[in-house]
Structure formats: structure tokens, C-alpha cells
Amino acid sequence: MSRFLFVVPPLVGHVNPTVGVAAELVARGHRVAWVCPEPELVARLAGADALVLACAGTGRGERPAELRGPEALKFLWEWYLLPLAEAMAPGVRAAVREFRPDVVVADQQAFAGAFTAERLGLPWATSATTSAEFTDPLAGLPKVREWVDGRLAALRAAIGDPLRVTDPRFSPYLVLAFSTPELAGPAEGVRWVGPSVTARPETPGFPWEWLDAGRATVLVSLGTANTEVGGRFLDVCRTALRERADRVQALIVDPGGTLGAATDDKDVLVVPSVPQLALLRRGVDAVVCHAGHNTVCEALWHGVPLVVAPIRDDQPVVAGQVVDAGAGVRVRFGRVTAERLGAALDAVLHGPAHRAAAERIGSAFRAAGGAPAAADHLDELARESA
């Protein structure tokens, strides 16, 4: 029996992939614990019996909605990722002392996990829940790269091993990537395991009877972290979808209520949340989203093509991967019109090439092994390190 400590940021898209891996490890007789600034988030996603060790954290801050490109990336690092690592570090060290893991599994954006393991001489694996870093998003931004490198060096001196030079986003022991080259493109030194898609608690009260089997179904979602900027885009989606109501029905996820009170009619259903995996299994014909890695991978797992409208962070990179793979169409989040969005929807709904590409990627995802494959690699690392 080995002990695995997952170090995760308080972000749904970064916790979800670890849930299935942890469940697989537990089923094999191993002990698993998490350390996260929001224990209730992990408990909600992994189950009330999950062992979650608390640590301090920091919020994402009020990021100006107009920030895009390099400025948005720098804001993410300066006001979230680096302060988060500093805040989490004491709690991660305490969790290691209490749980005594054989292996630390550090999310690619939870630097405290990597640096703490490095400082204490523990083997650690990278949990790469987005494939964006494998494309080197800072390649064309030398000044931002220089700034990031300097800040990481200072952070390592404070909470890691100053004698090491390893990038905390890429473990020298093991990098688990929850994607495959068919979507993300090739990368050296990576274990591609595909998405970790596992069952989730059902969303109570969802009106399954509303679905009309005689029309195509489109799901619109901007994830859980974009509610403050999504109003205009969701309204454009609603307009474009209503214009196609004779052949399309739509589910629009609006957790922030930006479209006003939730509405329910025969053409467009606006709700704060949906059972996304259950819907995709039942049959969705297209997904419109922000190119969040979780949503993209879950759609492609089920062979569903996409319309992607990236907002910031890793989303432009993931959107580019979708388009390059032929599995979707990209539109401009801040400027798209109902006419342009409608044309993109028509292309993925009626163009067989997009669906064929989505199904090809979905087959590659399933063949990669998912959570069991990730658990195999972690098992091997624990044995080698023993």
C-alpha cells in the first residue's frame, strides 16, 4: 500500500480529473488525501468521505473583464498563481508531515506541491489538467517569460530547494497529461492518459422531459469562472439559437443569472447548472463553450463537435488545438454576432468533417486509458521510489 497526496488549486476543472484517479488508487488498496484551500470543493466533487487537509489560499481577485492576451496572462501569474503558491506552502508542508505520502501529485498550477516535495526530497508527479503548457504559450512573449522565470526562482528560494532548477510545472519523475496528441499535438516526456471522465453526482431537479428527440440539442456553457463576463455572449447565443428553433433546441448554462431569471420554454432552456456528463451521454449534437479544457475534453470524449470562444488564460491555446484538429470552429468571444455564431453552429451541426474529427479524438481519448492509466503510472512511480 502506498500513500498519495494530491495538491490542487480550488478550481473545479483542476480537481475533477484527479477524482477518478484517486478513486482508482483507493480501489487498489492505496491511501489518498488531498490538500486544497477549499476542502468543501474537493468533498463536493470527490465525495464526503474524501480525506481533505486544509491549507490557506487566495482568491483569484477581481480581474478586469477587458484584460486579454499577455496582460491577462501576467495578471493570472501575479495576482493568483504566485500568491496562491505562497499561501498554500505552509499547509502543504503540514499535510506532508501529517499524511506522510510516498508520492505527491501536484497540479500544474499548484506550485506549492512541487516545491514542497522538492524541498523535502519526495518524488512528485505533475497533474496537467490542461494541455496548454505543452505548446509553450510564452514562446512569443520574451519579456513575460523573463518575468515569470524570475518570479519562479524567487518562489523556489522561499519554499522549494534553491539548488534545483526544475520547472515546477514539469516533474522530472512523471508528467500526467489528461489529453492525447490527437488534440494537443506531440510533446516530449509526457504520459498521455486522456481525460479522466468519471461519474458525478446527479444534478437534482433537471427537467429531462423537456428534451425533444426530434431536434438537435446544443449545449452552451462558459464554465464556472466566467460568470462576470459572459452576459453579452450568452445573449448572442440565445438569439442565434432561437433563429434555428425549427431544428435546434438549446440548453444555456447561466450560473450568474446574467440573462435574467431562468426561463423555460420549448426552444431555449436557461438554467444555472446542468448534469453535463449525463447530457453528453444522452446525446448532445454540439457544444458552444469558452474552450475550457475540461468542457472541451468531455465533449470530444463523446464525439461532440464544438464552437469555441476563448476568453483568456489557456483557452486560446485549447481553442487553437480544437480548430487544428478539425473538431470545431472558433469565434471571437467579445465581438461575435448572432449571424456569425449561427454560421459556426450550422458548420459543426451539419458539416460531417467536424463530427468525424471529434469522434476520432474521442476514440483516442478512450484508448489512452484515463484514470486507470494514470493510476498505473503513479503505482509505478511509488514502487520505483520505494
Disulfide bonds with the S-S distance in Angstrom:
none
